[in-house]
Amino acid sequence: MAGRPLLSEASAVIPDGHKVGLVGPNGAGKTTLFRLIRGELALDDGEIRLPSGARIGGVAQEVPSSEVSLIDTVMAADTERASLLAESDRAEGARIAEIQTRLADIDAWSAEARAASILKGLGFDDADQRMPCSAFSGGWRMRVALAAVLFSKPDLLLLDEPTNYLDLEGALWLEAYLARYPHTVLIISHDRGLLNRAVGGILHIEERKLNFYQGNYDLFAKERAEKRAIATATARKQAARVAHLQSFVDRFRYKASKAKQAQSRLKMIEKMDMVTPPEEAARHVFTFPQPDELNPPIIRIEGGAVGYDGRAVLQRLDLRIDQDDRIALLGKNGQGKSTLAKLLSDRLALMEGQMSRASKLRIGFFAQHQVDELHVDETPIDHLRRHFPDDAPARLRARLAGFGLQAAQAETEVGRLSGGQKARLSLLLATLDAPHLLILDEPTNHLDIESREALVEALTAYSGAVILVSHDMHLLSLVADRLWLVKDGRVAPYDEDLEAYRKMLLTPDKPARPEKPKVEKPKPSRDAVKALRQDVRRCEERVEKLNVMRDRLAAKLANPALYEGEKIGEMAVWQKKYAEVMDGLARAEALWMSALEKLEAAET
């Protein structure tokens, strides 16, 4: 290949029928490898061998904006079926029988049902499927293109970041579909959940080489870490050995009596098969500024309704957000997650009901469209200078470095940055004023796995509230401690965990258990809530006092003089008191937790 070589003496074998994740740093050549497999680029050296007659399929771009319905667009992807049906209208004699036999072999008569099932899994209901492609935006037409290639069932399916234009529900459906796909799959992805549940092998590009690992991504990460640790340790031992031999050579090479031994050690150094220590992985960082603390709740909505043009999308909203909340929004596209995010970020007003916000509340908002709205002809420093016109360039560069944008990217026009770098810049702009509430709508699109892990670390350290919408199950499981389900015009707590939600989505037709009639509990009065808060404070004070007593007794028992001579009898008394305090502390902590739970239930 002209320019910088991406692969050199790279070899790998992918067994037929395997599902394999293709991973590696951004710019390592993953997409280029796909183009080589498809024959769009030519190798400078070597060869790529595929089974004879193998059909290769992938999603190169969105389907055109046409008047053809979604269902017909998808079915047209099976070119053999379409060709046979067209020929059957004019065929004669024995050819008619041949065509009918082949149509039966390829299961042509169930085509519409199979196409409808795939479209439904990717988020299109029955009415959507009959609508023309022109009725949908580019992101939705990418889903149609994905549905078409899945329907055509190529022998080798190449997918490049397919979950970037899917919601959580679509991503989970795709995971399950790929796991049972009957042919070979090679998928570029930074979605750790997908790489753990849908593939059985990892093809890793590193230092222009290809290495194949059996197992999912977690197994690959563990095996690679072990290899790197061994290589690092071996390289260090070798370096120490070489230094020791070289020290002898430097001391005695010009001394006649030792010259022969020095030469011998020089030959030993030359013959050593040196292990190159693995390169240190580039540090991926996000540094969110920490907000000041506000009195809870920071947002409270009672009897709220919100929507567009007088039509409510969400109704009967009774929600509370505190500054330590980490909330993931679940629900299919079109149910109102983005509407709720706009309401919370003050981009939409309530149609009815009341919303109270903490005074001085600052809100940061990140959504994919903001990445697309960056000024492509300006540099990241230009974007920051708009907010901080008086800051020195060095300070602006430091802010950018806190989000992994180094000096080289700081002065590069945004239009030339990678998708991940643009996302980092948008996240930086969303958090400039240290928001108390950070609303993130699909923040991991275009971020590699290492950057996603860095985002998890940053959100864990961040002291503000987080509202998260993402198709990345790994991110949700590590960040969110509360789940809200947006469905049928309502927003309600989802009491199960993410794994239960995944199973529910993958078995939608399973008959639900009859629900027990719910008995509405009377809402506690203001005085009752006040009494519960006082109870919590009393319990907390009791725990603090017992902790002080425990520390004093522990200090006394740590005094060596207590264990000498006549004081041994006194020691038993202090030990008994210590045991009594520890027992009382355990009971006090249990009462405190019970009081907190009662207060939380009353305030919900």
C-alpha positions in Angstrom: 0.0 0.0 0.0 1.2 3.5 -0.8 2.3 5.6 2.2 2.5 4.3 5.7 2.4 0.4 5.8 -0.6 -0.8 7.9 0.2 -4.6 7.7 3.5 -6.3 7.2 4.0 -10.1 7.0 0.6 -10.4 8.7 -1.0 -13.9 8.7 -4.1 -15.3 10.3 -6.7 -18.1 9.6 -10.3 -17.6 10.5 -12.1 -21.0 10.7 -15.3 -21.3 8.6 -18.4 -20.5 10.4 -16.7 -18.6 13.2 -17.8 -15.2 14.6 -14.7 -13.1 15.1 -14.2 -9.6 16.5 -11.6 -7.5 14.7 -10.0 -5.1 17.2 -7.0 -2.8 17.4 -6.1 0.8 17.9 -7.7 3.5 15.8 -5.7 3.8 12.6 -4.3 0.3 12.8 -5.9 -0.7 9.6 -9.1 -2.5 10.5 -11.3 -0.9 7.8 -8.5 -1.2 5.3 -8.4 -5.0 6.0 -12.2 -5.1 5.2 -11.6 -3.3 1.9 -8.8 -5.8 1.0 -11.1 -8.7 1.7 -13.8 -7.2 -0.5 -11.3 -6.6 -3.3 -11.6 -2.8 -3.2 -7.9 -2.5 -2.5 -5.0 -4.6 -3.8 -2.3 -6.2 -1.7 1.3 -5.2 -2.3 2.4 -8.6 -1.2 0.8 -11.9 0.0 -2.7 -13.1 -0.6 -6.2 -13.4 0.9 -7.8 -16.8 0.4 -11.6 -17.3 0.6 -13.7 -20.4 -0.1 -14.5 -20.8 -3.8 -17.7 -18.9 -4.7 -18.1 -17.4 -1.2 -20.5 -14.4 -1.1 -19.2 -11.4 0.9 -21.6 -8.9 2.4 -21.4 -5.8 4.4 -22.9 -2.4 5.0 -21.0 0.2 3.0 -23.5 3.0 3.2 -27.1 3.8 4.0 -29.8 2.7 1.5 -30.9 5.5 -1.0 -33.8 7.8 -0.2 -36.4 6.2 -2.5 -40.1 5.5 -2.7 -39.5 1.7 -2.3 -40.9 0.4 1.0 -38.5 -0.9 3.7 -39.8 -4.5 3.4 -39.3 -4.5 -0.4 -35.9 -2.9 -0.1 -34.7 -5.6 2.3 -36.2 -8.5 0.2 -34.5 -7.2 -2.9 -31.1 -7.8 -1.2 -31.6 -11.5 -2.0 -30.7 -11.1 -5.6 -31.0 -14.8 -6.5 -34.6 -14.9 -5.2 -35.5 -11.7 -7.0 -33.9 -13.1 -10.2 -35.7 -16.4 -10.0 -39.1 -14.8 -9.3 -38.6 -12.5 -12.3 -37.6 -15.4 -14.5 -40.6 -17.6 -13.4 -43.0 -15.2 -15.1 -41.6 -16.0 -18.5 -40.1 -19.5 -18.1 -41.5 -22.5 -19.9 -41.4 -26.3 -19.6 -38.8 -28.0 -17.4 -37.3 -24.6 -16.4 -40.4 -23.8 -14.4 -39.9 -26.9 -12.3 -36.2 -26.1 -11.8 -37.0 -22.6 -10.7 -39.7 -23.8 -8.2 -37.3 -26.4 -6.8 -34.6 -23.7 -6.3 -37.1 -21.3 -4.7 -38.0 -24.0 -2.2 -34.4 -24.7 -1.5 -33.6 -21.1 -0.6 -36.8 -20.8 1.5 -38.1 -18.1 -0.8 -41.7 -18.3 0.3 -40.9 -17.3 3.9 -38.8 -14.3 2.7 -41.3 -11.6 3.7 -41.7 -13.1 7.2 -37.9 -13.3 7.6 -37.4 -9.8 6.4 -40.1 -8.4 8.7 -38.6 -10.2 11.7 -35.2 -8.6 11.0 -36.7 -5.2 10.5 -38.7 -5.5 13.7 -35.6 -6.5 15.6 -33.8 -3.4 14.4 -36.7 -1.1 15.5 -39.2 -0.9 12.7 -42.8 -1.8 13.5 -45.3 -3.2 10.9 -46.4 0.2 9.8 -42.8 1.5 9.4 -42.0 -1.5 7.2 -44.6 -0.5 4.6 -43.4 3.1 4.4 -40.9 4.3 1.8 -37.2 4.7 2.5 -37.5 8.5 1.9 -39.6 8.8 5.1 -36.6 8.0 7.3 -33.4 9.8 8.2 -29.9 8.7 7.3 -29.4 6.8 10.6 -32.6 4.9 10.2 -31.7 4.0 6.6 -28.4 2.6 7.8 -30.5 0.2 9.9 -32.4 -0.7 6.7 -29.0 -1.4 5.0 -28.0 -3.6 7.9 -31.3 -5.5 7.7 -30.8 -6.0 4.0 -27.3 -7.6 4.3 -28.5 -9.8 7.3 -31.4 -11.0 5.2 -29.2 -11.9 2.2 -27.1 -14.2 4.5 -23.7 -13.8 2.8 -21.1 -16.6 3.4 -18.8 -13.9 4.9 -20.5 -11.1 6.8 -18.3 -8.0 7.3 -19.7 -5.5 9.8 -18.0 -2.2 10.7 -19.2 -0.7 14.0 -22.9 -1.7 13.4 -24.1 -0.7 16.8 -23.1 3.0 16.3 -26.5 3.6 14.7 -28.5 1.3 16.9 -30.1 1.9 20.3 -29.7 -0.5 23.2 -32.6 -2.7 22.2 -31.4 -3.0 18.6 -27.8 -3.7 19.7 -29.0 -6.5 22.0 -31.1 -8.0 19.2 -28.1 -7.9 16.9 -26.0 -9.7 19.5 -28.4 -12.5 19.7 -28.9 -12.7 15.9 -25.1 -12.8 15.2 -24.6 -15.5 17.8 -26.9 -17.9 15.8 -25.9 -16.6 12.3 -25.1 -19.7 10.2 -22.0 -18.4 8.4 -18.7 -16.6 9.1 -18.8 -13.1 10.7 -16.0 -10.6 11.0 -17.0 -7.6 13.0 -15.2 -4.4 13.8 -16.5 -3.1 17.1 -15.6 -1.3 20.3 -18.7 -2.5 22.1 -17.4 -4.8 24.8 -20.8 -6.4 25.4 -21.1 -7.4 21.8 -17.5 -8.7 21.7 -18.2 -10.8 24.8 -21.6 -12.3 23.8 -21.7 -12.5 20.0 -18.2 -13.7 19.0 -16.0 -16.7 19.8 -12.7 -15.3 18.6 -10.7 -12.1 18.5 -8.5 -11.0 15.6 -6.1 -8.4 16.9 -4.1 -5.9 14.8 -1.0 -4.6 16.6 2.3 -3.4 15.3 1.2 -4.3 11.7 0.7 -7.9 12.7 -2.4 -10.1 13.0 -2.9 -12.4 16.0 -5.9 -14.7 16.4 -7.2 -15.5 19.9 -9.9 -18.1 20.7 -12.6 -16.8 23.1 -14.4 -13.6 23.7 -13.0 -10.1 24.4 -12.5 -10.6 28.1 -10.5 -13.8 27.5 -8.5 -12.0 24.8 -7.8 -9.0 27.1 -6.6 -11.4 29.9 -4.4 -13.5 27.6 -2.9 -10.4 26.0 -2.2 -8.8 29.3 -0.4 -11.9 30.5 1.7 -12.0 27.3 2.6 -8.4 27.7 3.6 -8.9 31.3 5.8 -11.9 30.4 7.4 -9.9 27.5 8.0 -6.9 29.8 9.6 -9.1 32.5 11.8 -11.0 30.0 12.9 -7.7 28.4 13.9 -6.3 31.8 15.9 -9.4 32.7 17.6 -9.3 29.4 18.4 -5.6 29.8 19.9 -6.3 33.2 21.9 -9.2 31.9 23.2 -7.1 29.0 24.1 -4.3 31.4 26.0 -6.7 33.6 28.0 -8.1 30.6 28.6 -4.7 29.1 29.9 -3.4 32.5 32.5 -6.2 32.5 33.5 -5.4 28.8 33.8 -1.7 29.6 36.0 -2.3 32.6 38.4 -4.9 31.1 38.4 -4.9 27.3 41.7 -3.0 27.2 43.3 -5.0 30.0 45.5 -7.7 28.4 44.7 -10.4 31.0 41.0 -9.9 30.7 40.7 -9.0 27.0 39.7 -12.5 25.9 37.0 -12.7 28.5 35.7 -9.3 27.5 35.5 -10.4 23.9 33.7 -13.5 24.9 31.0 -11.4 26.7 30.7 -9.2 23.7 29.9 -12.2 21.6 27.3 -13.4 24.2 25.6 -10.0 23.9 25.6 -10.2 20.1 24.1 -13.7 20.1 21.3 -12.9 22.6 17.8 -13.0 21.0 16.5 -9.8 22.4 12.9 -9.5 23.4 11.5 -6.0 22.5 9.5 -4.7 25.5 5.9 -3.9 24.5 5.1 -0.3 23.9 3.3 1.5 26.7 -0.3 1.9 25.7 -1.3 5.5 25.2 -3.1 6.9 28.2 -6.7 7.6 27.4 -8.2 10.3 29.7 -11.2 12.3 30.5 -11.0 14.9 33.3 -14.4 16.2 34.3 -14.3 19.4 36.5 -16.0 18.8 39.8 -19.1 20.9 40.6 -19.9 22.5 44.0 -22.5 20.7 46.1 -26.2 21.7 45.9 -29.0 20.9 48.3 -31.2 17.9 47.2 -33.1 17.5 45.1 -31.5 19.3 42.2 -34.6 18.6 40.0 -38.1 17.7 41.1 -41.0 17.1 38.6 -44.6 16.6 39.8 -47.6 15.8 37.6 -45.6 16.8 34.5 -46.4 16.3 30.8 -44.1 17.2 27.9 -44.3 17.0 24.2 -44.4 18.9 20.9 -47.0 21.0 19.2 -49.5 20.5 22.0 -49.3 16.7 21.9 -47.9 15.1 25.0 -45.2 12.4 24.5 -44.6 11.8 28.2 -47.3 12.3 30.9 -47.8 11.9 34.7 -44.2 12.5 35.3 -43.2 12.3 39.0 -39.4 12.3 39.1 -36.7 13.3 41.5 -33.0 13.7 40.8 -30.3 14.2 43.4 -26.7 15.2 42.8 -25.3 11.7 43.5 -27.7 9.9 41.1 -26.4 7.8 38.2 -29.5 7.0 36.1 -29.7 5.0 32.8 -32.7 5.6 30.6 -34.1 2.4 29.0 -36.7 2.1 26.3 -37.0 1.7 22.6 -36.4 4.6 20.1 -39.4 6.8 19.8 -40.7 6.2 23.3 -39.4 9.6 24.6 -35.9 9.2 26.0 -34.6 12.2 24.0 -37.8 14.2 24.9 -37.1 13.6 28.6 -33.4 14.5 28.1 -34.5 17.8 26.5 -36.9 18.5 29.3 -34.3 17.9 32.0 -31.7 20.0 30.1 -34.2 22.9 29.8 -34.5 22.6 26.0 -38.2 21.8 26.3 -40.8 23.3 28.7 -43.5 21.4 30.6 -46.9 21.4 29.1 -48.5 20.8 32.5 -47.4 20.1 36.0 -44.5 21.6 38.0 -40.7 21.4 37.9 -38.4 22.8 40.5 -34.7 23.2 40.0 -32.0 23.9 42.6 -30.8 27.5 42.3 -27.5 27.9 40.5 -28.0 24.4 38.9 -25.7 24.0 35.9 -26.5 21.3 33.3 -24.1 19.8 30.7 -25.6 18.1 27.7 -23.9 15.8 25.1 -25.7 14.3 22.1 -24.4 12.9 18.8 -25.8 15.8 16.8 -23.5 18.1 18.8 -20.5 16.3 17.4 -21.8 16.9 13.9 -22.4 20.6 14.7 -18.7 21.4 15.5 -17.1 24.0 13.3 -15.1 21.9 10.9 -13.0 24.7 9.7 -11.8 25.7 13.2 -9.3 24.0 15.5 -10.2 22.7 19.0 -8.3 25.7 20.5 -10.5 28.0 18.4 -13.6 26.3 20.0 -12.2 26.8 23.5 -11.1 30.4 22.8 -14.8 31.3 22.1 -15.6 30.4 25.7 -12.3 31.6 27.3 -11.1 34.6 25.2 -8.7 35.8 27.8 -7.0 32.4 28.6 -3.4 31.9 27.5 -2.9 29.2 24.7 -1.0 27.0 27.2 -4.1 26.9 29.5 -6.3 26.1 26.6 -4.0 23.2 25.6 -4.1 21.9 29.2 -7.9 21.8 29.0 -7.7 19.8 25.8 -5.1 17.5 27.2 -7.4 16.7 30.1 -9.7 15.1 27.4 -7.0 13.3 25.6 -6.5 15.9 22.8 -2.8 16.4 22.6 -0.8 19.3 21.1 -1.0 17.8 17.5 -4.8 17.7 17.6 -5.1 21.1 19.4 -4.1 23.0 16.2 -5.7 20.6 13.7 -8.9 21.6 11.9 -11.9 19.7 13.4 -12.8 18.5 9.9 -9.6 16.5 9.9 -10.0 14.9 13.3 -11.2 11.4 13.9 -14.7 10.6 15.1 -13.3 9.8 18.6 -11.4 13.1 18.8 -14.5 15.1 17.8 -16.5 13.3 20.5 -13.8 14.1 23.1 -14.0 17.8 22.1 -17.8 17.8 22.3 -17.6 16.2 25.8 -15.1 18.8 26.9 -17.4 21.6 25.6 -20.4 20.1 27.5 -18.5 20.1 30.8 -16.7 23.4 30.7 -18.6 25.0 33.5 -18.5 22.0 35.9 -22.2 21.0 35.6 -24.1 19.5 38.5 -26.0 17.3 36.1 -24.5 15.7 33.0 -26.8 14.3 30.4 -25.1 12.0 27.9 -26.9 10.7 24.9 -24.9 7.9 23.2 -21.5 9.2 24.3 -19.4 6.2 23.2 -20.1 6.4 19.5 -16.7 6.6 17.8 -14.8 6.0 21.1 -12.5 3.0 21.2 -12.5 0.5 24.0 -9.7 2.2 25.9 -11.5 5.5 25.7 -14.7 4.0 26.9 -12.9 2.6 29.9 -11.4 6.1 30.5 -15.0 7.5 30.3 -16.1 5.0 33.0 -13.3 6.1 35.3 -14.1 9.8 34.8 -17.8 9.3 35.4 -17.0 7.3 38.6 -14.9 10.1 39.9 -17.4 12.8 38.9 -19.4 14.2 41.8 -22.4 15.4 39.8 -25.5 13.6 38.7 -25.5 11.6 35.4 -28.4 10.8 33.0 -27.2 8.2 30.5 -28.6 6.9 27.2 -26.4 4.3 25.6 -26.4 1.1 23.6 -23.2 0.1 25.5 -24.3 -2.4 28.1 -20.8 -2.5 29.6 -20.8 1.3 30.2 -24.4 1.2 31.7 -23.5 -1.7 34.0 -20.5 0.1 35.4 -21.9 3.6 35.7 -25.6 3.4 36.4 -27.0 2.6 39.8 -30.6 3.4 38.9 -32.7 2.4 35.8 -35.7 4.3 34.5 -37.8 2.7 31.8 -39.4 5.1 29.3 -42.4 3.3 27.8 -46.0 4.0 26.8 -45.8 7.7 27.7 -44.5 7.1 31.2 -41.2 7.2 33.0 -41.0 4.7 35.9 -38.2 3.0 37.9 -37.1 -0.3 36.5 -36.5 -2.5 39.5 -34.7 -5.4 37.8 -31.1 -5.2 36.6 -29.7 -4.8 33.1 -29.3 -8.5 32.5 -33.0 -9.0 33.3 -33.9 -6.2 30.9 -31.7 -7.9 28.2 -33.5 -11.2 28.7 -36.9 -9.5 28.6 -36.1 -7.8 25.3 -34.9 -11.1 23.7 -38.0 -13.0 24.8 -40.8 -10.5 24.0 -43.4 -13.0 23.1 -43.1 -15.0 26.3 -46.5 -14.8 28.1 -46.2 -12.4 31.0 -47.2 -13.5 34.5 -50.5 -12.1 35.7 -49.8 -9.0 37.7 -51.0 -8.9 41.2 -53.4 -6.0 41.8 -51.5 -3.1 43.1 -52.7 -1.5 46.3 -52.0 2.3 46.2 -50.2 3.3 49.4 -51.2 6.6 50.8 -48.5 9.2 50.3 -46.8 10.1 53.6 -47.6 13.6 55.0 -45.0 16.3 55.2 -44.9 15.9 59.0 -44.3 12.1 58.6 -41.4 12.7 56.2 -40.0 15.3 58.6 -40.2 12.8 61.5 -38.4 10.2 59.3 -35.6 12.7 58.6 -35.2 13.4 62.3 -35.0 9.6 62.9 -32.2 9.3 60.3 -30.3 12.2 62.0 -30.6 10.6 65.4 -29.4 7.2 64.1 -26.5 8.9 62.3 -25.5 10.7 65.5 -25.7 7.5 67.5 -23.4 5.7 64.9 -20.9 8.6 65.1 -20.8 8.5 68.9 -20.2 4.8 68.9 -17.5 5.1 66.3 -15.7 7.6 68.6 -16.0 5.2 71.6 -14.7 2.3 69.5 -11.7 4.4 68.4 -10.9 5.3 72.0 -11.2 1.7 73.2 -9.1 0.5 70.3 -6.3 3.0 71.1 -6.4 1.9 74.8 -6.2 -1.8 73.8 -3.3 -1.0 71.5 -1.2 0.2 74.5 1.5 -2.4 75.3 1.5 -1.4 79.0 -2.0 -2.9 79.3 -0.6 -6.4 78.8 2.0 -6.3 81.6 1.9 -7.4 85.2 -1.1 -6.4 87.3 -2.9 -4.7 84.4 -3.7 -8.0 82.7 -7.0 -8.2 84.6 -7.8 -4.7 83.6 -7.3 -5.7 80.0 -10.2 -8.2 80.1 -12.5 -5.5 81.3 -11.5 -3.2 78.3 -11.9 -6.1 75.9 -15.4 -6.7 77.2 -16.3 -3.1 76.8 -14.9 -3.1 73.3 -17.0 -6.1 72.3 -20.1 -4.4 73.8 -19.4 -1.2 71.8 -18.9 -3.2 68.5 -22.1 -5.1 69.1 -24.0 -1.8 69.7 -22.4 -0.2 66.6 -23.6 -3.1 64.4 -27.2 -2.6 65.8 -27.0 1.2 65.4 -25.8 0.9 61.8 -28.7 -1.5 61.0 -31.2 0.9 62.5 -29.6 3.7 60.5 -29.9 1.8 57.2 -33.5 0.9 58.0 -34.3 4.6 58.7 -32.7 5.6 55.5 -34.7 3.1 53.5 -38.0 4.3 55.1 -37.1 7.9 54.3 -36.2 7.0 50.7 -39.5 5.1 50.2 -41.4 8.1 51.6 -39.7 10.6 49.3 -40.0 8.5 46.1 
